[in-house]
Amino acid sequence: QNRNSTSFDINYIEDVYMTQFYPNSCQFFVVTDKNATDPYVVCVIEKPNKGSSTQHRALKITKKGHEELKLTIPNTLGTVWVDRVIHSLKHNEQIEVYHVPHSQFSTDLLELEKKHPQKRTTMKLGVIYCSTGQVNPIDMFQNKTELNSSFWNFVDCLGTKIELNNWNGYRGDMTNKEGSTYYCSWKKNIEIIYHVAPMLESEGHRRLIGNDVGVIFYLEDGQFDLSHINKLGSFPQIYAVVQPKPNSQYSVAFFWNSNIKYFGPPLPDVPLDGPIMKDLILTKLYNGHVMTTFCPPLNRLFYIPRGDTLKEIIVRYPPVSTKEQKVKERLERKQLLESYMKGPWFKVQAYLSSPTSDRDNEENKENTFNNRTGSCLRECLVSVSSEVMLVVDYKTLYTCYTWELSVLKQWKMPNTKNLIVIFRRHESLVMKCSEFDVKQIVTLLSEYTTSIQSNKGRVHSHIALT
């Protein structure tokens, strides 16, 4: 941070799930680590990142909030995309993962983020006037009249005075009984209410300032004494001390409870003009508010209710039984194939023959080819846009995958010497045959060459693009 900067950076946590994941096509996975007590959810965007075919954006959703991940999902042949994600998430044997296919799950997570958001859009701050020589906050609360006019100039710099009886905006727990206070609409439309001690009665001091995370002390003169700060109560965690200087400038200092980790920005070492002073104070106190969400003791006020809600959601979506999962996968695969039939298509016709010795006659060569092809076709998988589609000849299809017959019968082969596979324009085609080297076949198909002999002499392929 530039020490002479007139603008300071706030740690503003966006609603990433709501704005970037929920609107996209995603899949959801529940992850349980045996070494941890709480399960969590991983949301994965189905479309790969731009410029990559294997890297996907993912969001880890836990009781502590959310964390963005870059998940590498390898293009492993012969496996469905969901299974590859599960494999990528299972870093060790202590982790269990299952897929949640229900569409309502994404909406439930949206409600979780709305109910327990990390995004902070409001802030309430106590403002206390400290006369020369005062060290006890209880004494400072007695400052009602004969205040230095510079104090009210300072408060006017922080915000605008409002009357609560006709105020419809953010109130910061204040009621009409308090009469009036100061308000500010700040960066990112963050709303701030100030609980100004000289404007409040003793009940307001206890109920409002006693429950403010951030408190500003306006120090009239001298040094600030920290020895009695605990008399404000256990809830305040972060404090700013402001002292007026000549030429309408201010010196600013901050301190916070030892349980709170460091947060920026760093402080300029020179007196500041009013607008810069305001921006520094609000930025530092806002970032401190965010930090208290993740540090004891206030983190429990976020972790516990959010964790309970997340557990309630996960319980409603237990793992699907193996039988139910198989039925679901078959239905999804059928729907996928039906969607692919809409085209546009390239049709690739491949003739594969097996090598035989010179002494083999044509009849033996034909039998060898049919036997090998029959076993290979049962293993044949075509990957289309990270989805897996089974493509087999008509005979194998009829005996092994009759439920797909209505989808693929229009592409049936007259015999096993010819294999026609269908794939969409601008997408990749990958074949896997158990008898052949996969990389060689991929190379053959991708080059669209009319006649190629593999370097091992095992596969001869004739490919025609029509």
N, C-alpha and C positions, 0 to 999 in steps of 0.2 A: 504494500500500500504506500503510495506517495505521501510523505509526511506533510507536504504542503498542499495536499489535495483538497479541493472544495467539495468532493463527493466521495462517499465511502461505500464499500460493497457490503450488502446485507446477505446473510445466509438464508435465502428464500427458497424453501422446498416446494416445488411444484407438485400438483396432483398428477403424477406421471401415469398412474394406472387409468385414471379417468380420461385424460386427454390424449394419451398416446397408445395405450394398450387396449382398452375397452372398445374403441371404435374399429380396431383391426380384427382380422380373423386369427384367433388364438386357440391354443390348447392348454389345458390346466392339469397340473400334477400335484398330488399331495405327497410330501416327503417327510419321513419320520427317521430321525437319527437316534439310535439306541443309546448313544452317549449324551443325548439332550432330553429335556423333559417335554418340550412343546413341538408339535408338528408345524410345518409351514407349507406354503403354496408357492409353486413356480408357474408363472404364466409365460408361455413361449409364443411369439408371433410366428405363424406358419411360413410366411414369405421370408426367404433369406435376406441378409443385409445386401445392400447394393454393392456389386463387384465381387460377391462371394456366393458360392453355391452351398457352403456348409455352415456358415456362421449366422446365427439368429439372435435377435434381441430377446432378452428374457427379463422377467421381473420377479425377484424373490420377495414374497409378502409374509411378514412375520409379525409377532406381537410388538416388536420394536419399530415397525414401520416397513418401508420397502427399500430394496437395494437392486439397482440395475446390474444385469449380467450380460456377458457375451458368451453364448453357448455354442460350442462347436458340435455339430451333429453330422457324423461322417456318412457319406453315401454308400453304405454297406449294402451290397446286393443280397437279395433274398429276404429282406426284412422290411416290415412296414415302418413308416416314419415315426409313429408313436413309440414303437419299441426301441427305435434308435435314440429317441429323446430320453427314455427311461434308462437306457444303458449309459448315456452321457451323464445323467444325474447321479447314478450310483457310483460314487467315488470309492467306496469300500464296502465290505460285507456288513457293516453296522447300519447301513442306510437302506431303507425300504421305500419304494416309490410305486404309486399306482396312478393311473390316468382317470380323470373325471370327465366323462363325455357329455354331461348334462348341460344344456344351454343356460339353465337358470343359475348355474354356479357363478357365471361371470357377473350376473346382476347382483347376486348376493355379496360378492366381493366389492362391487361398486357401493353398496350400502355400507359396508364396513369402512371404506375410505371416507364416506360422507360423515359417518357417525364418529369415527376416531381418526381425523385427518392429521397428517404431519404438517400440512400447510397451515401457517399461522397468519390470519388476516386481521387480528385485533390485538391490542395491547393496552393494559391499564397500569399507570405509573403513579406512585405516591410522590408528592412534592412537599418537602419540609423546610421551613425557615429556621436557620440556626444563627442565633445572636452571638455576639462576641463573648467568649468564655463559657458558653453552654456545651455540655458534654453528654447529657442524658436526654435521649429522645423524648421522654415523658415531659421534661421541662420545655423542650422545643414545641410540643403540642400546645403549650399555653400562649404562644406568640399569636396574638389576635389583632392588636392595634399597635400603632406607632411603629409600624414596620418601615424599613428603609424603602424609599420609592424605587430604588434600583431593583428590588425584588419583583415588584409588579411589572417593571419593564422586562425583566427576565421571563416571567410567566407569559406576558403578551408575545414574547418572541417564540415561545414553545407552541402556542396554539391560539385559538379564538374563543372568546367567552360565549357560552350558550346558556339559555334558560331551559331547564329540564322539563318544565311543565308543558312545553310545546315542542319538545325534541323527539323526533322519530328515528334517529340514527342509533349508532352503538352507544350504550349508556355505561358500560363498565361496572355493572351491579349497582348503579346509583338510582335512586328513586326521586320522585318529585319533591320529597321532603327536604332533600339537600339543596334545593333551590337552583343554584347555578354552578357551573364549573367551566373547565377549559377543554377544548376538543381540537384534534388535528387529523386531517386526512393526508397521509404521507405516501412514500414510494409504494408502488404496486397496489395502490388503493387500500393500504393498511390503515385502519382506523384506531386512533389513540385517544383515550380519556385520561385526564389528569385528576387525581384525587389531591387537591391542594389543601394542605393541613389547616392554614388560617381560615379557610372557608367552611370548615367542617366542625361539628360538635364532637364531644368525646366518643359518642357511639360510632360516628363515622371514622374516627381515628382507629378504633378497634376493628370494626367490621370491614372497612375498605382498605386503608393503608396497611393494617395488620395482615391482610391477605394479598398484598401486592408482591409479585416476584421481584420487581424492580422499583427502587426508591431513589429519588434525587434529593440531595441535601444542598440547599443554597446557603453557603457559608459567608456570612457578612464580613468577617475579618479573622485573622489569626490562623492557627493550625487546627486541623480536624482531629478529634480524639475518638479512637475506635473502641475504647475500653467498655463502653456501655451500649454498643450497637445491638447486642443480643436482646435488649429490652424491647425491641420492636416486635419480637416474637420469632418463631422458628420458620415461618413461611417466607419472608423476604430473603433473597439469595444474592442479589446483585445491586450494587450501589454506585451512584455517581455523585461526585462532590464538585460543585461549581462555585467559583469565587470571582466577583467582579474585579476588573482591572481598569486603569485609565483608558480613555478613548473608546468607551463602550465595548471593550473587549473582555474576554473571560478566560480564566485558567480552569482546566478540567482534569480531574483524576477519577480513577475507578478502582474498586476493590470488590471482591466476591468471596463467598464461602469456599473453604479449601476443598470441598467435595466436588466443586464445579471445575471441569477441565478448561484450559485456556481457550479463549475465543477472540477474534479480531474485531475491529482493526487496531493496529498499534497507534499510540497517541503521538500527536505532534508535540514538540517541546517548546512551543511558543504560544502566547495568548492568541485567542481566536476571535474573529468577528462573530456577531450574533448568529447569522444564518449557518456559518460553518460549525459553530458550537452546537447548534440545534441538531444538525445532521449527524455530527459525531456522537452526541449523547444518544439519540434515537437509534442509530445503527448499532452502537455498542450494546445498549440495553436490549434491543431486538435480538441480536445474535446470542446474547446471554440467555434470553428467554428460550430460544431454540435449544441451546446447550443443556438447559436444566431438564428438558424432556428426556435426555439420555443419561442423566447423572442422578445418583441418589441425593436426597430422598424423594424428590418430586417425580422421578421417572416412574414410580409405582402408580402415580395418578394417570399415566398414559398406558404403561405396559399391561397392567392388570385388566382393566375393562376392555382394552383392545384384544388382548389375548383370549379373554373369555368369549368375546363375540366371534373371533376366528375359530375357536374350538367348536362353538355351536354350529357354525357353518359346515365345518369339516365332518362333524358327526352326522349331519343330514345326507352326506354323500359318501357312504362306505364303499370299499372296493367291490367291483362287480365280480360275481363268481365266474369261474372259468367257462362254464357252459353258457352263461349269459353273454360273456365277452365274445365267445366264438360266434354265437348267433348274430351279435351286433356287428362284428367285423365282417361277416359274410354279407350282411345287409348293406353296410357301408361300401364294401367293395363292389357289390352289384350296382349300387347307385353311382359309384364312381365310373364304372364301365359304361353305364348308360349315358352319363354326361359326356364321356369321351366320344361317343358315337356321333355327336353333333358336329364334329369336325372343326375346322378344315383338316384334311388328312394328307399325309404322304403314304404311299403304299410301297413297302420294300419287299421284294420277292427274293428269297435266298435259297439256293440249292447247295446243300452240304453233302459231301461224300467222304467216306472214311478210307484211309490208306490201307492197301492190301499188298501182299507179295506178288511177284510176277507170275507165280504158278497158280494163283487163285483164278478160277474161271469167272465169267461174268455172273453166273448164278450165285456163286459163293459171295462175290462182291455185293450183289444185290441183297442177299440175306444179311450179311454183316452190316450193311448200311441201315436196313430196316430195324434190326435189333438195337443198334447203337442209338439210332434216332428216337426210337420209342422210349428208351430210358432217359435220354437227354431231354426230351420235350416235357417230361414230368417235372424237370427242374428249371424249366425256362421261365425267367422272370423279366418283365420289362419295367423299368423305372421311368415314370413320366412326372416331371415337376415334383420330385421328392415323394411321389406316391407310388405304390407298387401295384401292378396289374398282372395277373396271370395270363399268359398267352400260350396256348397249346394247340396241337392239331385237333381235328374234329373227332377222331377216334378216341384219343386220350381224354378229351374234354367230355365226351359222352359218358365215359366210364367213371371218371374221377370227379368231374365238376358239373354234374347235370344241372345244378341250380343256375349255372351261367349259360346254359345252352341257348336260352331264348335271346340272350344278348349277343352272342358271338356266332351263331349258326350261319349267318349270312356270309361269314368268311371261312367256311369249312373247306378243308383241303381234299382233293380227290384221292390223294395218297400221301404217305409220310415222306416222300422225296421232296416235297415243296412245303415250305413254311412261310406264311405271310403274317407279318406283324404290322400293327397299326400304331402310329404315334402322331401327335399333333405338331403343327407347324411351329418353328422356332424353339422346339423343345428337344431334349436329348434322348437318344435311344441307347439302352444298355441291355445286352443279353447275357444270361448266365447259363452255361451248359456244363453239367458235372464232368463230362469227358474231356472237355477242351480247356485250354488256357484262356481265362476271361479277358485278359489284356489284349491277346491276339485278336479275339473276335471283335472286341470294341474297336480296335484299330481298323480291322477290315471294314466294318460297317460305317465308321465315321469317314473313311476316305472315299466311299462310293466308287470303288474301283471294280471294273467288270470282271477281272480275273486276278486272283492273288494266291500265291503259294506261301504258306507260313514258313518261317525260318526253321521250324522243327519238322516240317514235312508232314504234319499231322492233319491239317485242315486245308481243304481246297474249297473256295467259296465263289459262287457266281451271284452277284448282286445287281439287280436292275431297279432303278428308281423310276416309277411310273406315276 
